[in-house]
Amino acid sequence: MIMKKLYILTLAAAMLITTSCDDFLATDTPSKQSNTNVFNTEAMAEAALMGVYATMSDTYVYGQKISVNWQNISDTENCNLYLTNYKEVNSDYGQNHYYGNSGNSTTRWNNIFRFAELASAAVEGMRGGELLKTNPTVGKPLLGEALTLRALAYFELVRIYGDIPYKKTTSNSDLSNVYIGKIDRDTVYADLVKNLQEAIEYLPWLGSGKASTAERISKGFAKGLLARVALFAGGWSLRDGNQFPDMQLEKHPTIPEMNGYYVGRVKNYKEYYEIAAKQCAEILGDPENPHQLDPDFENIWKTVNHLDQNPYNENLYEVGLGVGNTGDVGTLMGWEVQQGSMYGQQGMGSSYVTSTIYYFYSFGKTDKRRDVTLTFGRWRKENYEDLSLNATNVHYAKWRMYWTSETYRALHLAAAGRVATGINWIVMRYSDIYLMFAEAMNELYGPDHQNTTAGMTARQALEKVRERAFGSGSSEITKYDSDFFNAIVNERAWEFGGEGVRKMDLIRWGLLDSKIEAMKESLCLMLDNQHPVTIFDKTYQPSDFPTVLYYKMRTDDKLYVDYSSPNYYQELGTAPAGYEKIDWFPKTYAKPETGSGTTYRDELAKILVMATGINASYDYSALLGKLKNGGEIGDMLKQYPIGNGTCNYRHPYAIYDTDIYQSKGFLVNSYGY
């Protein structure tokens, strides 16, 4: 089945993707050349569409960059911290800290534009071909898929890069519509909303027609994507008032404007929230809706790791990746496997995306998502699991070697280098529908207004997600922040850690900088262990964190840690019988009484330079004044300049300099790049 799928994708890509120019917008599209040949029959039209799907597995689309590298940094995702190359301008490292520039080839947009252009070609070809006329029952769903794929491609471009050169049609053979300037993102969003509204009318639910698996676009995902696009269209983002001086936008009340750059949103943003609420309500209330929450949060990840379809259709859409061929999901993030173990010479679960103890302690003690999402465990080369601590490099656990497919494990065992896991990238899960519904309804009407279409309130939708997290009947289901918006902000963090959601959520809420800074301050206070610390809706005292952590191995398999055994919230004093122990962060990050260890200083300095390319400048004097070793940390920080010096809230990526050059003067960078 896998080989057949790969063959179809390869054949389709060969049919659809003929030649391309160096220019990212100058793709030579077959819709201009051969509508009659490609889009007149079902087999040919579907093969061409499969070629569009195939582009999504590219390294610079969902194969790696969007799914892994470009998640960083938020208050829940980061990568192993460093000082020496935190501003590296031609690597993912610098960009992760928001220090990218136009010379950074690791953040080029070419392949996402290729995805968008090919999807546009499919849309045009289907509209112009005979299949839509002769067999609309077949043609319309294919058109719906193409429209949704096109919207998804441009949606990623806009939220990653901001204002972009946007074309409603494919490139003309004479290139007359190739060289264009940026179009403001509000115009793009408005057009994507229209595309998705049309697509929804054509698409079947998952399990019907050609949408037999979550690897094909279906009605539920198109509606969910429309809701997501609408929330971003109505959200905050950094604007260039120099290139677009006439935009009538609402400016953010607390993020200062600088050099013509400001954070703004459309004044009619609530109209977009209405769209989001409507789409989510229609999914939740439709008796034909095939999607459910998987009652076992862990099972979502077991099934997708094993390349299986979720039995509850929790996943509305997954980017199909090929084991041994495409996709770094799981290899560059996940449960750590050391090199040279029984799994092979190659390791797994690298540190491209990890988290921190701040995020770990944000979870409720009985939240089932915590130990599925994060782990201190690692598989040693000696072939057993133990616990280890790096407070700023806590691994995500949603991707684990022992959950992967037998095919992958066999390939990995024999490999000398990294092997593509084939684990699909989940673009949207059903819990997102509940939480987007809760967010939109709360913004429009408050938490307790009944939506008759969905048959629930925003509060009930939130608590539906929490019920799975804590178990039916748990008193924790109704214990959350009294500010309902804050409750949603927190819940989305706990639900979607490591899934490429958090950073983008924070951007549209206008919270990217403040949430990252709150994380950094609390993390420093945790490691300093002298003051109370606030983490989301919780407050911890220094005595709440043990200095030594005790754990035991599972009784059914003594090679693996029993994750129910550690007490992360209490100093036990002595080891229980049969338990192992490791020193915990109040001890490992303390200044040694003797010797020359500098972890206490270096690690906090790394935390403070993290993500400092977002704002123009930073002042940590007040925080340093609270820290026991703040003077030493401050002296060290002087070696590492921070702040971009140009504007605040700088989240968009720069346009690559070669693309600027090839645009013949139509494109220029913004935001000081």
C-alpha positions as CSV (number, residue, x, y, z in Angstrom):
1,M,0.0,0.0,0.0
2,I,2.8,2.4,0.9
3,M,4.7,1.6,-2.3
4,K,1.6,2.0,-4.4
5,K,1.0,5.4,-2.7
6,L,4.5,6.5,-3.4
7,Y,4.3,5.4,-7.0
8,I,1.1,7.4,-7.6
9,L,2.6,10.5,-5.9
10,T,5.8,10.2,-8.0
11,L,3.8,9.7,-11.3
12,A,1.5,12.6,-10.5
13,A,4.3,14.9,-9.6
14,A,6.0,14.1,-12.9
15,M,2.8,14.8,-14.8
16,L,2.1,18.1,-13.0
17,I,5.5,19.4,-12.3
18,T,7.2,19.9,-15.6
19,T,9.8,22.7,-15.5
20,S,10.4,25.7,-13.3
21,C,12.4,28.9,-13.5
22,D,14.7,30.1,-10.8
23,D,12.2,32.7,-9.8
24,F,9.9,31.4,-7.1
25,L,6.8,32.7,-8.8
26,A,7.7,31.7,-12.3
27,T,6.6,28.0,-12.2
28,D,5.7,26.7,-15.7
29,T,2.3,25.2,-15.0
30,P,0.6,22.5,-17.1
31,S,-2.8,24.1,-16.5
32,K,-1.7,26.7,-19.0
33,Q,-0.4,24.1,-21.4
34,S,-2.7,21.0,-21.2
35,N,-6.1,21.5,-19.5
36,T,-7.6,19.2,-22.0
37,N,-5.1,16.4,-21.4
38,V,-4.8,16.7,-17.6
39,F,-8.2,17.8,-16.3
40,N,-10.7,16.1,-18.6
41,T,-10.7,12.7,-17.0
42,E,-11.0,11.6,-13.4
43,A,-7.8,9.5,-13.4
44,M,-5.6,12.3,-14.9
45,A,-7.2,15.0,-12.7
46,E,-6.7,13.0,-9.6
47,A,-3.1,12.2,-10.5
48,A,-2.4,15.9,-11.0
49,L,-4.0,16.6,-7.6
50,M,-1.7,14.0,-6.0
51,G,1.2,15.9,-7.4
52,V,0.1,18.9,-5.3
53,Y,-0.2,16.7,-2.2
54,A,3.3,15.4,-2.9
55,T,4.9,18.9,-2.6
56,M,3.7,19.1,1.0
57,S,6.3,16.4,2.0
58,D,9.2,18.7,0.9
59,T,11.7,19.5,3.6
60,Y,10.9,23.2,3.3
61,V,7.2,22.6,3.7
62,Y,5.8,20.0,6.1
63,G,8.6,17.4,5.7
64,Q,10.7,19.4,8.3
65,K,10.7,23.1,8.4
66,I,7.0,23.9,9.2
67,S,6.5,20.8,11.2
68,V,9.8,21.0,13.2
69,N,12.2,23.9,13.0
70,W,9.9,26.8,12.5
71,Q,7.9,26.1,15.7
72,N,10.5,27.8,17.8
73,I,10.4,29.8,20.0
74,S,7.3,30.1,22.2
75,D,6.6,29.7,25.9
76,T,6.2,26.0,25.4
77,E,8.7,25.2,22.5
78,N,12.3,25.9,22.2
79,C,15.5,24.2,21.2
80,N,18.6,23.3,23.2
81,L,19.8,26.7,24.3
82,Y,23.1,28.2,23.4
83,L,25.1,31.5,23.6
84,T,27.7,31.2,20.9
85,N,25.4,31.2,17.9
86,Y,22.1,32.6,19.2
87,K,22.3,35.3,16.5
88,E,23.6,33.1,13.7
89,V,22.2,34.7,10.6
90,N,22.3,31.7,8.2
91,S,20.9,28.9,10.3
92,D,17.7,27.9,12.1
93,Y,19.5,28.8,15.4
94,G,19.4,32.5,14.8
95,Q,16.0,32.5,13.3
96,N,14.7,30.5,16.3
97,H,15.7,33.5,18.4
98,Y,14.1,35.9,15.9
99,Y,17.5,37.2,14.6
100,G,17.0,36.1,11.0
101,N,18.0,38.3,8.0
102,S,17.8,38.3,4.2
103,G,20.9,36.1,3.9
104,N,19.3,33.2,5.8
105,S,18.8,30.4,3.3
106,T,17.2,28.1,5.9
107,T,14.0,30.2,5.9
108,R,13.4,30.6,2.1
109,W,9.8,30.5,0.9
110,N,10.4,29.0,-2.5
111,N,9.0,25.6,-1.9
112,I,5.9,26.8,-0.1
113,F,5.2,29.1,-3.1
114,R,5.7,26.1,-5.4
115,F,3.1,24.3,-3.3
116,A,0.8,27.3,-3.7
117,E,1.4,27.7,-7.4
118,L,0.7,24.0,-8.2
119,A,-2.4,24.1,-6.1
120,S,-3.5,27.2,-8.1
121,A,-2.7,25.3,-11.3
122,A,-5.0,22.4,-10.2
123,V,-7.8,24.9,-9.4
124,E,-7.5,26.6,-12.8
125,G,-7.2,23.3,-14.6
126,M,-10.3,21.8,-12.9
127,R,-12.3,24.9,-13.6
128,G,-11.3,24.9,-17.2
129,G,-11.4,21.2,-17.9
130,E,-14.3,19.1,-19.0
131,L,-14.5,16.8,-15.9
132,L,-16.3,19.5,-13.8
133,K,-19.0,19.7,-16.6
134,T,-19.3,16.1,-17.6
135,N,-19.1,14.5,-14.1
136,P,-19.6,17.1,-11.4
137,T,-20.1,14.5,-8.8
138,V,-16.4,13.5,-9.2
139,G,-15.1,16.9,-10.4
140,K,-16.5,19.1,-7.6
141,P,-14.8,17.2,-4.7
142,L,-11.5,17.3,-6.5
143,L,-11.9,21.1,-7.0
144,G,-12.7,21.4,-3.3
145,E,-9.5,19.6,-2.4
146,A,-7.5,21.9,-4.7
147,L,-9.1,25.0,-3.3
148,T,-8.3,23.9,0.2
149,L,-4.7,23.0,-0.6
150,R,-4.3,26.4,-2.3
151,A,-5.7,28.2,0.8
152,L,-3.5,26.1,3.1
153,A,-0.3,27.0,1.2
154,Y,-1.0,30.8,1.1
155,F,-2.2,30.7,4.7
156,E,1.2,29.3,5.7
157,L,3.0,31.9,3.6
158,V,1.1,34.8,5.2
159,R,1.4,33.8,8.8
160,I,5.1,33.0,8.4
161,Y,6.2,35.9,6.2
162,G,3.5,38.6,6.6
163,D,2.6,40.5,3.5
164,I,3.5,38.5,0.4
165,P,3.3,38.7,-3.4
166,Y,-0.1,37.0,-3.9
167,K,-1.6,35.9,-7.2
168,K,-5.2,34.7,-7.7
169,T,-4.1,32.9,-10.9
170,T,-1.1,30.9,-12.0
171,S,1.9,32.4,-13.7
172,N,1.4,33.5,-17.3
173,S,3.7,32.0,-19.9
174,D,5.0,35.5,-20.7
175,L,5.6,36.1,-17.0
176,S,3.5,39.2,-17.1
177,N,2.0,38.5,-13.7
178,V,5.1,37.1,-12.1
179,Y,6.9,40.2,-11.0
180,I,4.6,41.8,-8.5
181,G,5.0,43.5,-5.1
182,K,3.6,42.5,-1.8
183,I,-0.2,42.4,-1.2
184,D,-1.3,43.3,2.3
185,R,-2.2,40.2,4.3
186,D,-5.8,41.3,4.9
187,T,-6.6,41.1,1.2
188,V,-5.0,37.7,1.1
189,Y,-7.0,36.4,4.1
190,A,-10.3,37.7,2.7
191,D,-9.6,35.8,-0.5
192,L,-8.7,32.6,1.3
193,V,-11.9,32.8,3.3
194,K,-13.9,32.9,0.0
195,N,-11.9,30.0,-1.4
196,L,-12.6,27.9,1.6
197,Q,-16.3,28.8,1.7
198,E,-16.5,27.5,-1.8
199,A,-14.5,24.4,-1.1
200,I,-16.7,23.3,1.8
201,E,-19.7,23.1,-0.5
202,Y,-17.9,20.5,-2.7
203,L,-16.2,18.3,-0.1
204,P,-17.4,15.1,1.5
205,W,-16.9,14.2,5.2
206,L,-14.0,12.0,6.1
207,G,-14.9,8.4,5.2
208,S,-16.9,9.4,2.2
209,G,-15.9,9.4,-1.4
210,K,-12.2,9.7,-2.0
211,A,-11.6,11.1,1.5
212,S,-11.1,7.6,2.9
213,T,-8.2,8.6,5.2
214,A,-7.1,11.7,7.0
215,E,-4.4,12.1,4.3
216,R,-7.1,13.5,1.9
217,I,-8.8,16.8,2.4
218,S,-12.4,16.5,3.7
219,K,-15.2,18.8,4.7
220,G,-14.3,18.7,8.4
221,F,-10.8,19.9,7.8
222,A,-11.9,22.6,5.2
223,K,-14.3,24.0,7.8
224,G,-11.7,23.8,10.5
225,L,-9.1,25.5,8.4
226,L,-11.6,28.2,7.6
227,A,-12.1,28.8,11.3
228,R,-8.4,28.9,11.8
229,V,-7.8,31.3,8.9
230,A,-10.6,33.5,10.3
231,L,-9.0,33.7,13.7
232,F,-5.7,34.7,12.2
233,A,-7.4,37.2,9.9
234,G,-9.0,38.8,13.0
235,G,-5.8,38.6,15.0
236,W,-2.8,40.7,15.7
237,S,0.4,40.8,13.7
238,L,3.3,43.1,13.0
239,R,2.6,45.6,10.2
240,D,4.8,47.7,7.9
241,G,3.3,51.2,7.9
242,N,6.0,52.4,5.6
243,Q,5.0,50.1,2.7
244,F,1.3,50.2,3.6
245,P,0.6,53.6,5.0
246,D,-3.1,53.8,4.3
247,M,-4.3,50.8,6.2
248,Q,-7.1,51.6,8.5
249,L,-6.3,49.2,11.3
250,E,-6.6,49.0,15.1
251,K,-3.2,49.4,16.7
252,H,-2.2,47.3,19.7
253,P,-2.7,49.3,22.9
254,T,0.4,48.1,24.7
255,I,3.1,47.2,22.1
256,P,4.9,50.4,21.1
257,E,5.1,51.4,17.4
258,M,8.7,52.0,16.2
259,N,10.1,53.2,12.9
260,G,6.8,52.9,11.2
261,Y,6.3,49.3,12.3
262,Y,3.4,48.5,14.6
263,V,1.2,45.6,15.7
264,G,-2.3,45.9,14.3
265,R,-5.5,44.1,13.4
266,V,-8.5,44.8,11.2
267,K,-11.3,46.8,12.9
268,N,-13.9,44.4,11.8
269,Y,-12.1,41.5,13.5
270,K,-15.3,40.3,15.2
271,E,-16.8,39.4,11.8
272,Y,-14.0,36.9,11.4
273,Y,-14.7,35.5,14.9
274,E,-18.3,35.0,13.7
275,I,-17.0,33.0,10.8
276,A,-14.9,30.8,13.1
277,A,-17.7,30.3,15.6
278,K,-20.1,29.4,12.8
279,Q,-17.8,26.8,11.1
280,C,-16.9,25.1,14.4
281,A,-20.5,25.1,15.5
282,E,-21.6,23.5,12.3
283,I,-19.0,20.7,12.7
284,L,-19.9,20.1,16.3
285,G,-23.6,20.0,15.6
286,D,-23.8,18.1,12.4
287,P,-25.1,14.5,12.9
288,E,-23.1,13.4,9.8
289,N,-19.8,14.6,11.4
290,P,-17.5,11.5,11.6
291,H,-15.0,13.1,14.0
292,Q,-14.7,12.4,17.7
293,L,-12.2,13.0,20.5
294,D,-10.1,9.9,21.0
295,P,-10.9,9.1,24.6
296,D,-7.3,8.2,25.2
297,F,-4.9,11.1,24.5
298,E,-2.0,8.8,24.3
299,N,-3.6,6.7,21.6
300,I,-3.6,9.7,19.2
301,W,0.2,9.5,19.2
302,K,0.5,5.7,19.3
303,T,-1.6,5.4,16.2
304,V,0.1,8.2,14.2
305,N,3.6,7.0,15.2
306,H,2.6,3.5,14.0
307,L,1.3,4.9,10.7
308,D,-2.3,3.9,11.5
309,Q,-5.6,5.7,11.0
310,N,-7.0,7.1,14.3
311,P,-10.1,5.0,15.0
312,Y,-12.1,8.0,16.2
313,N,-11.1,10.3,13.4
314,E,-9.6,12.7,15.9
315,N,-7.2,13.9,13.2
316,L,-9.0,16.1,10.6
317,Y,-6.0,16.2,8.3
318,E,-2.6,14.7,8.2
319,V,0.2,15.4,5.7
320,G,1.0,12.0,4.2
321,L,4.7,11.2,4.6
322,G,6.6,8.1,3.4
323,V,8.6,5.9,5.7
324,G,12.2,5.8,4.5
325,N,11.4,8.6,2.1
326,T,10.1,11.8,3.6
327,G,9.5,13.4,6.9
328,D,11.6,14.2,10.0
329,V,8.7,14.1,12.4
330,G,10.1,12.1,15.4
331,T,13.7,12.0,14.3
332,L,14.5,15.7,15.2
333,M,12.2,15.8,18.2
334,G,10.7,13.3,20.5
335,W,11.8,10.7,23.0
336,E,15.5,10.5,23.0
337,V,17.3,7.3,21.8
338,Q,21.1,7.3,22.2
339,Q,23.3,6.2,19.4
340,G,24.5,2.6,19.4
341,S,21.6,1.0,21.2
342,M,19.5,-2.0,20.2
343,Y,17.6,0.3,17.9
344,G,20.6,1.0,15.8
345,Q,23.8,3.1,15.4
346,Q,21.7,6.2,14.7
347,G,20.0,8.0,17.5
348,M,16.5,9.5,17.5
349,G,14.6,12.3,19.2
350,S,17.0,15.1,18.6
351,S,16.7,18.6,20.2
352,Y,15.4,20.6,17.3
353,V,12.2,21.1,19.3
354,T,12.2,20.6,23.0
355,S,10.7,22.4,26.0
356,T,11.5,23.4,29.6
357,I,10.6,22.5,33.2
358,Y,8.4,25.7,33.1
359,Y,6.0,24.0,30.7
360,F,6.2,20.7,32.6
361,Y,5.2,22.4,35.8
362,S,2.4,24.3,34.1
363,F,0.4,21.1,33.8
364,G,-2.0,20.0,36.6
365,K,-0.6,17.1,38.6
366,T,-3.2,14.7,37.4
367,D,-3.4,16.0,33.8
368,K,-2.9,12.9,31.6
369,R,-1.5,15.0,28.8
370,R,1.6,15.9,30.8
371,D,3.5,12.6,30.6
372,V,2.3,12.0,27.1
373,T,3.6,15.4,26.0
374,L,6.9,15.7,27.8
375,T,9.5,13.3,29.2
376,F,12.7,13.3,31.2
377,G,13.3,9.7,30.0
378,R,15.9,8.6,27.5
379,W,16.8,5.2,26.0
380,R,20.5,4.6,26.8
381,K,23.0,2.8,24.5
382,E,23.2,0.2,27.3
383,N,19.5,-0.7,26.4
384,Y,17.5,0.6,29.3
385,E,15.6,3.8,30.1
386,D,16.5,6.2,32.8
387,L,15.6,9.8,33.7
388,S,17.9,12.7,33.1
389,L,17.5,16.5,33.7
390,N,18.2,19.4,31.5
391,A,15.8,22.1,32.7
392,T,15.8,23.9,29.3
393,N,15.9,20.8,27.1
394,V,12.9,18.7,28.1
395,H,12.0,16.3,25.3
396,Y,8.6,16.0,23.7
397,A,7.2,12.5,24.1
398,K,4.5,12.4,21.5
399,W,6.9,10.7,19.1
400,R,8.6,7.6,20.5
401,M,10.7,4.9,18.9
402,Y,8.8,2.0,20.4
403,W,5.5,3.3,18.9
404,T,6.9,3.5,15.4
405,S,6.1,1.1,12.6
406,E,8.0,-2.2,12.2
407,T,9.1,-1.0,8.8
408,Y,10.7,2.1,10.2
409,R,12.4,0.3,13.0
410,A,13.9,-2.2,10.6
411,L,15.2,0.6,8.4
412,H,16.5,2.5,11.4
413,L,18.3,-0.6,12.7
414,A,20.3,-1.0,9.5
415,A,20.9,2.7,8.8
416,A,24.1,4.6,9.1
417,G,22.3,8.0,9.0
418,R,19.0,9.6,9.6
419,V,15.9,7.7,8.2
420,A,12.6,9.4,7.4
421,T,10.0,8.0,9.9
422,G,7.0,8.4,7.6
423,I,5.1,9.6,10.6
424,N,2.4,11.9,9.3
425,W,2.2,15.5,10.4
426,I,-1.1,16.3,12.0
427,V,-2.3,19.7,10.8
428,M,-5.5,19.7,12.8
429,R,-7.1,17.7,15.5
430,Y,-10.7,17.6,16.6
431,S,-9.9,19.1,20.0
432,D,-9.0,22.3,18.1
433,I,-12.5,22.5,16.9
434,Y,-13.8,22.6,20.4
435,L,-11.2,25.1,21.5
436,M,-11.6,27.4,18.5
437,F,-15.3,27.3,19.1
438,A,-14.8,28.2,22.8
439,E,-12.5,31.1,21.9
440,A,-14.7,32.6,19.2
441,M,-17.9,32.3,21.2
442,N,-16.3,33.8,24.3
443,E,-15.0,36.8,22.3
444,L,-18.4,37.4,20.8
445,Y,-20.8,36.5,23.6
446,G,-19.0,35.4,26.7
447,P,-18.4,31.9,28.0
448,D,-22.0,30.9,28.9
449,H,-24.0,31.8,25.8
450,Q,-25.7,28.8,24.3
451,N,-25.0,28.2,20.6
452,T,-28.0,26.3,19.2
453,T,-26.2,24.9,16.2
454,A,-23.4,23.3,18.3
455,G,-25.7,22.6,21.3
456,M,-23.2,23.9,23.8
457,T,-21.5,27.0,25.3
458,A,-17.9,28.1,25.1
459,R,-17.4,26.8,28.7
460,Q,-18.9,23.4,27.9
461,A,-16.6,23.1,24.8
462,L,-13.5,23.9,27.0
463,E,-14.6,21.4,29.6
464,K,-15.1,18.7,27.0
465,V,-11.4,18.9,26.2
466,R,-10.5,19.0,29.9
467,E,-12.7,15.9,30.6
468,R,-10.4,13.8,28.4
469,A,-7.4,15.3,30.1
470,F,-8.5,14.6,33.7
471,G,-11.0,11.8,33.3
472,S,-14.8,11.8,33.5
473,G,-16.1,13.1,36.9
474,S,-12.8,14.7,37.9
475,S,-13.2,17.9,39.9
476,E,-10.2,19.3,37.9
477,I,-12.4,19.7,34.8
478,T,-14.0,22.9,36.2
479,K,-10.8,24.3,37.8
480,Y,-9.2,26.8,35.5
481,D,-8.4,30.4,35.3
482,S,-11.4,32.7,36.2
483,D,-10.6,34.8,33.2
484,F,-12.0,32.6,30.4
485,F,-9.8,34.0,27.7
486,N,-6.7,33.1,29.9
487,A,-8.2,29.7,30.4
488,I,-8.3,29.1,26.7
489,V,-4.8,30.4,26.2
490,N,-3.6,27.9,28.9
491,E,-5.7,25.0,27.6
492,R,-4.4,25.4,24.1
493,A,-0.8,25.2,25.5
494,W,-1.5,22.0,27.3
495,E,-3.4,20.4,24.4
496,F,-1.1,21.2,21.5
497,G,2.5,21.2,22.8
498,G,5.0,20.4,20.1
499,E,2.4,20.5,17.4
500,G,3.3,23.8,15.7
501,V,0.3,25.6,17.2
502,R,1.6,27.6,20.1
503,K,3.9,30.2,18.5
504,M,1.3,31.1,15.9
505,D,-1.5,31.3,18.6
506,L,0.6,33.7,20.6
507,I,1.3,35.9,17.6
508,R,-2.4,36.3,16.7
509,W,-3.3,37.0,20.4
510,G,-0.6,39.8,20.6
511,L,1.1,37.8,23.4
512,L,4.2,36.4,21.7
513,D,6.7,38.6,23.5
514,S,4.9,38.9,26.9
515,K,4.4,35.1,27.2
516,I,8.0,34.3,26.2
517,E,9.3,36.9,28.7
518,A,7.0,35.5,31.4
519,M,8.4,32.0,30.8
520,K,12.0,33.3,30.9
521,E,11.5,35.1,34.2
522,S,9.7,32.2,35.9
523,L,12.3,29.8,34.6
524,C,15.1,31.9,36.0
525,L,13.3,32.1,39.4
526,M,12.8,28.4,39.4
527,L,16.5,27.7,38.9
528,D,17.4,30.4,41.4
529,N,14.9,28.7,43.9
530,Q,14.6,31.7,46.2
531,H,11.2,33.2,45.4
532,P,7.7,32.1,44.6
533,V,7.1,31.5,40.9
534,T,4.0,31.9,38.8
535,I,3.5,29.4,36.0
536,F,0.3,29.9,34.0
537,D,-2.5,29.7,36.6
538,K,-0.3,28.1,39.3
539,T,2.0,29.5,42.0
540,Y,4.8,27.4,43.4
541,Q,6.9,28.0,46.5
542,P,10.6,27.1,46.5
543,S,9.8,24.2,48.8
544,D,7.4,22.7,46.3
545,F,10.3,21.6,44.1
546,P,12.4,18.6,45.4
547,T,16.2,18.6,45.3
548,V,16.3,14.9,44.6
549,L,13.8,12.9,42.4
550,Y,13.1,9.2,43.0
551,Y,11.7,6.9,40.5
552,K,11.3,3.1,39.9
553,M,11.2,0.9,36.9
554,R,8.0,-0.8,35.6
555,T,7.1,-4.1,37.1
556,D,6.0,-5.6,33.8
557,D,9.1,-4.5,31.9
558,K,12.0,-3.4,34.1
559,L,13.9,-1.8,31.2
560,Y,11.4,1.1,31.2
561,V,10.6,3.8,33.8
562,D,7.3,3.7,35.7
563,Y,6.2,7.3,35.1
564,S,3.6,7.1,37.8
565,S,6.4,6.7,40.4
566,P,8.2,10.1,40.6
567,N,6.9,12.8,43.0
568,Y,7.8,16.1,41.2
569,Y,6.2,18.2,44.0
570,Q,7.6,17.1,47.3
571,E,11.0,16.5,49.0
572,L,10.9,12.9,50.2
573,G,14.2,12.9,52.1
574,T,15.1,9.3,51.7
575,A,14.8,6.9,48.8
576,P,11.8,4.5,48.8
577,A,12.8,0.9,48.6
578,G,13.7,-0.2,45.0
579,Y,13.8,3.4,43.6
580,E,16.5,5.1,41.6
581,K,17.4,8.7,42.1
582,I,18.6,11.8,40.2
583,D,19.4,15.3,41.4
584,W,16.7,17.8,40.6
585,F,17.0,21.4,39.4
586,P,17.2,23.2,42.8
587,K,20.4,21.2,43.4
588,T,21.9,20.9,39.9
589,Y,21.5,24.6,39.1
590,A,22.7,25.9,42.4
591,K,26.1,27.6,42.7
592,P,28.6,25.1,44.0
593,E,30.2,25.8,47.4
594,T,33.5,24.7,46.1
595,G,35.0,24.2,42.6
596,S,34.6,26.2,39.4
597,G,31.2,25.0,38.1
598,T,29.4,27.8,36.2
599,T,26.1,26.1,35.3
600,Y,24.2,28.4,37.8
601,R,25.4,31.4,35.7
602,D,25.7,30.1,32.2
603,E,22.3,28.5,32.0
604,L,20.4,31.6,33.2
605,A,22.3,33.7,30.7
606,K,21.2,31.3,28.0
607,I,17.6,31.7,29.1
608,L,17.8,35.5,29.1
609,V,19.2,35.8,25.5
610,M,16.6,33.4,24.3
611,A,14.2,34.9,21.6
612,T,15.6,38.4,22.1
613,G,15.3,39.3,18.5
614,I,11.6,39.9,18.9
615,N,11.8,43.4,20.4
616,A,14.0,46.4,19.8
617,S,15.6,46.3,23.3
618,Y,15.5,44.5,26.7
619,D,16.1,45.5,30.3
620,Y,16.6,42.6,32.8
621,S,17.9,44.7,35.6
622,A,14.8,44.2,37.8
623,L,14.9,40.4,37.3
624,L,18.6,40.3,37.9
625,G,18.1,42.2,41.1
626,K,15.9,39.4,42.4
627,L,18.4,36.6,41.6
628,K,20.9,35.4,44.1
629,N,23.7,35.5,41.5
630,G,22.2,38.2,39.4
631,G,25.4,40.3,39.4
632,E,27.4,37.6,37.9
633,I,24.7,36.7,35.3
634,G,24.4,40.4,34.4
635,D,28.2,40.7,33.9
636,M,28.1,37.7,31.6
637,L,25.1,39.1,29.6
638,K,27.1,42.2,28.7
639,Q,29.1,39.9,26.3
640,Y,25.9,39.1,24.3
641,P,24.1,42.0,22.7
642,I,20.3,41.6,22.6
643,G,17.4,43.2,20.8
644,N,16.9,43.9,17.1
645,G,17.2,47.7,17.5
646,T,14.5,48.3,14.9
647,C,11.0,47.3,16.0
648,N,8.9,45.4,18.5
649,Y,7.1,42.1,18.0
650,R,9.3,41.0,15.0
651,H,7.9,37.6,14.2
652,P,7.8,37.5,10.4
653,Y,10.7,35.8,8.5
654,A,12.8,37.9,6.1
655,I,12.6,37.4,2.4
656,Y,15.7,35.8,1.1
657,D,18.1,38.2,-0.7
658,T,18.2,36.1,-3.9
659,D,14.4,36.3,-4.1
660,I,14.6,40.1,-3.6
661,Y,17.1,40.3,-6.4
662,Q,15.0,38.2,-8.8
663,S,11.9,40.2,-8.2
664,K,13.3,43.0,-10.4
665,G,12.7,45.7,-7.8
666,F,9.2,44.7,-6.9
667,L,10.0,43.3,-3.4
668,V,11.8,44.8,-0.5
669,N,12.2,43.5,3.1
670,S,10.5,45.1,6.1
671,Y,11.1,45.2,9.8
672,G,14.8,46.1,9.6
673,Y,15.9,43.0,7.7
